[in-house]
Amino acid sequence: MLQHPEVGSDLSFEPTVGEHLRLAEFSNALDRANESELRQIAKLMAQQVLVTYPAAMRYLANEAARNLSGQYWSKEHSEKLMNAMSLKES
């Protein structure tokens, strides 16, 4: 499997050096931006955070479940899993 060149073998959630550098570059660009540019950036970032990222996370979670189960992951699969995981009182 191909691996991202900046990520170590442990595949952790820790940010890479490249990601820190991109953040610093972005921060510097924000310092130079005028008010109109800042408003536009804020709107684009809000769209990413409030719309795009949640949709991507749902897709990736569904895809991971499908890959693990070997089939399409449906609402019924979720219900079966939740029932199996619930603690039933005897």
Backbone as CSV, one residue per row, in Angstrom:
resi,resn,N_x,N_y,N_z,CA_x,CA_y,CA_z,C_x,C_y,C_z
1,MET,0.842,-1.179,0.000,0.000,0.000,0.000,0.887,1.243,0.000
2,LEU,0.562,2.214,-0.832,1.329,3.446,-0.875,1.087,4.253,0.382
3,GLN,2.128,4.891,0.843,2.028,5.656,2.079,2.398,7.112,1.808
4,HIS,1.732,8.013,2.517,2.031,9.431,2.389,3.484,9.644,2.814
5,PRO,4.269,10.404,2.054,5.695,10.541,2.353,6.002,11.217,3.687
6,GLU,5.048,11.976,4.245,5.316,12.679,5.497,4.900,11.887,6.727
7,VAL,4.198,10.782,6.536,3.657,10.033,7.665,4.572,8.868,7.989
8,GLY,4.847,8.690,9.278,5.675,7.580,9.718,4.941,6.260,9.624
9,SER,5.604,5.203,10.037,5.027,3.870,9.904,3.887,3.622,10.879
10,ASP,3.770,4.422,11.944,2.709,4.189,12.925,1.362,4.750,12.488
11,LEU,1.317,5.561,11.424,0.074,6.137,10.892,-0.774,6.795,11.978
12,SER,-0.137,7.567,12.813,-0.848,8.214,13.913,-1.618,9.432,13.431
13,PHE,-2.395,10.004,14.333,-3.154,11.211,14.025,-2.344,12.472,14.298
14,GLU,-1.087,12.335,14.625,-0.242,13.492,14.884,0.006,14.254,13.588
15,PRO,-0.058,15.587,13.635,0.226,16.374,12.432,1.685,16.212,11.999
16,THR,1.897,16.244,10.700,3.254,16.117,10.167,3.935,17.481,10.146
17,VAL,5.226,17.482,9.900,5.990,18.726,9.784,5.459,19.542,8.605
18,GLY,5.164,18.873,7.507,4.630,19.569,6.333,3.306,20.250,6.627
19,GLU,2.455,19.601,7.429,1.172,20.208,7.783,1.374,21.441,8.654
20,HIS,2.337,21.380,9.563,2.660,22.555,10.380,3.186,23.691,9.509
21,LEU,4.004,23.357,8.524,4.530,24.386,7.628,3.417,25.014,6.789
22,ARG,2.477,24.190,6.297,1.360,24.728,5.532,0.489,25.639,6.400
23,LEU,0.307,25.268,7.670,-0.446,26.122,8.590,0.259,27.455,8.786
24,ALA,1.569,27.443,8.946,2.323,28.682,9.125,2.212,29.571,7.887
25,GLU,2.296,28.969,6.698,2.152,29.734,5.457,0.755,30.333,5.359
26,PHE,-0.260,29.554,5.720,-1.636,30.043,5.679,-1.825,31.186,6.665
27,SER,-1.273,31.048,7.857,-1.372,32.082,8.885,-0.706,33.374,8.406
28,ASN,0.438,33.262,7.778,1.122,34.442,7.232,0.287,35.109,6.134
29,ALA,-0.358,34.291,5.299,-1.210,34.847,4.242,-2.413,35.574,4.849
30,LEU,-2.963,35.050,5.948,-4.071,35.722,6.622,-3.647,37.078,7.176
31,ASP,-2.420,37.147,7.686,-1.916,38.413,8.221,-1.835,39.485,7.141
32,ARG,-1.614,39.075,5.885,-1.487,40.029,4.782,-2.820,40.317,4.092
33,ALA,-3.874,39.554,4.396,-5.158,39.680,3.691,-5.939,40.905,4.150
34,ASN,-6.705,41.461,3.220,-7.585,42.580,3.586,-8.919,42.026,4.102
35,GLU,-9.814,42.924,4.531,-11.070,42.494,5.151,-11.942,41.678,4.201
36,SER,-12.017,42.071,2.958,-12.827,41.344,1.978,-12.293,39.919,1.775
37,GLU,-10.978,39.798,1.669,-10.370,38.479,1.503,-10.599,37.616,2.740
38,LEU,-10.539,38.216,3.924,-10.774,37.471,5.158,-12.205,36.952,5.234
39,ARG,-13.165,37.770,4.797,-14.565,37.329,4.774,-14.744,36.150,3.829
40,GLN,-14.140,36.236,2.652,-14.234,35.156,1.678,-13.606,33.880,2.230
41,ILE,-12.455,33.995,2.855,-11.780,32.835,3.449,-12.641,32.236,4.554
42,ALA,-13.232,33.090,5.394,-14.075,32.599,6.485,-15.269,31.815,5.941
43,LYS,-15.875,32.296,4.861,-17.017,31.598,4.264,-16.599,30.247,3.687
44,LEU,-15.464,30.219,3.020,-14.986,28.958,2.450,-14.630,27.950,3.545
45,MET,-14.003,28.439,4.621,-13.644,27.544,5.726,-14.895,27.033,6.437
46,ALA,-15.891,27.884,6.601,-17.147,27.461,7.223,-17.813,26.376,6.380
47,GLN,-17.790,26.525,5.077,-18.366,25.507,4.198,-17.634,24.175,4.375
48,GLN,-16.309,24.229,4.453,-15.541,22.997,4.646,-15.872,22.334,5.977
49,VAL,-15.861,23.119,7.040,-16.049,22.571,8.387,-17.483,22.113,8.626
50,LEU,-18.459,22.878,8.146,-19.864,22.592,8.458,-20.562,21.708,7.435
51,VAL,-20.023,21.608,6.208,-20.691,20.842,5.164,-19.803,19.720,4.619
52,THR,-18.645,20.082,4.111,-17.810,19.115,3.412,-17.220,18.060,4.346
53,TYR,-16.606,18.469,5.459,-15.961,17.505,6.349,-16.931,16.513,6.967
54,PRO,-18.101,16.941,7.476,-19.039,15.941,8.012,-19.485,14.936,6.943
55,ALA,-19.747,15.412,5.725,-20.146,14.508,4.652,-19.020,13.532,4.321
56,ALA,-17.789,14.026,4.285,-16.646,13.154,4.007,-16.463,12.118,5.113
57,MET,-16.645,12.525,6.362,-16.508,11.587,7.481,-17.581,10.509,7.418
58,ARG,-18.824,10.888,7.083,-19.885,9.884,6.941,-19.543,8.898,5.835
59,TYR,-19.068,9.424,4.709,-18.702,8.558,3.591,-17.575,7.604,3.985
60,LEU,-16.533,8.140,4.614,-15.397,7.302,4.987,-15.770,6.257,6.027
61,ALA,-16.622,6.621,6.979,-17.061,5.647,7.981,-17.882,4.547,7.316
62,ASN,-18.759,4.918,6.388,-19.564,3.935,5.672,-18.671,3.030,4.828
63,GLU,-17.696,3.613,4.155,-16.771,2.847,3.321,-15.938,1.882,4.166
64,ALA,-15.474,2.341,5.322,-14.700,1.455,6.210,-15.566,0.301,6.692
65,ALA,-16.797,0.583,7.070,-17.696,-0.479,7.515,-17.964,-1.471,6.388
66,ARG,-18.164,-0.953,5.188,-18.405,-1.835,4.038,-17.189,-2.711,3.764
67,ASN,-16.010,-2.120,3.838,-14.791,-2.889,3.607,-14.594,-3.965,4.669
68,LEU,-14.908,-3.637,5.909,-14.746,-4.609,6.988,-15.775,-5.726,6.912
69,SER,-16.977,-5.415,6.475,-18.037,-6.420,6.430,-18.083,-7.165,5.100
70,GLY,-17.451,-6.620,4.088,-17.471,-7.256,2.777,-18.738,-6.991,1.995
71,GLN,-19.559,-6.068,2.466,-20.803,-5.746,1.781,-21.197,-4.305,2.083
72,TYR,-22.253,-3.834,1.414,-22.738,-2.483,1.654,-23.244,-2.375,3.088
73,TRP,-22.875,-1.312,3.763,-23.274,-1.105,5.157,-24.561,-0.298,5.179
74,SER,-25.641,-0.923,5.604,-26.946,-0.271,5.596,-27.383,0.083,7.012
75,LYS,-28.537,0.727,7.102,-29.096,1.074,8.409,-29.379,-0.194,9.212
76,GLU,-29.820,-1.244,8.529,-30.083,-2.519,9.212,-28.808,-3.093,9.821
77,HIS,-27.686,-2.957,9.112,-26.414,-3.425,9.652,-26.066,-2.647,10.919
78,SER,-26.289,-1.347,10.887,-26.007,-0.518,12.058,-26.867,-0.943,13.242
79,GLU,-28.148,-1.212,12.979,-29.043,-1.636,14.047,-28.621,-2.975,14.634
80,LYS,-28.234,-3.913,13.773,-27.768,-5.217,14.257,-26.520,-5.055,15.115
81,LEU,-25.602,-4.211,14.680,-24.383,-3.982,15.444,-24.704,-3.353,16.790
82,MET,-25.561,-2.348,16.802,-25.920,-1.700,18.065,-26.620,-2.683,19.009
83,ASN,-27.488,-3.543,18.468,-28.135,-4.546,19.297,-27.120,-5.529,19.867
84,ALA,-26.169,-5.946,19.060,-25.151,-6.890,19.526,-24.247,-6.265,20.577
85,MET,-24.028,-4.953,20.473,-23.129,-4.289,21.401,-23.841,-3.862,22.697
86,SER,-25.158,-3.791,22.665,-25.863,-3.300,23.851,-25.798,-4.345,24.968
87,LEU,-25.746,-3.841,26.190,-25.721,-4.727,27.349,-27.155,-5.032,27.746
88,LYS,-27.503,-6.266,27.664,-28.872,-6.647,28.010,-28.894,-7.177,29.439
89,GLU,-29.882,-6.719,30.176,-30.020,-7.171,31.560,-30.687,-8.534,31.554
90,SER,-30.143,-9.430,32.348,-30.698,-10.778,32.433,-31.582,-10.931,33.625
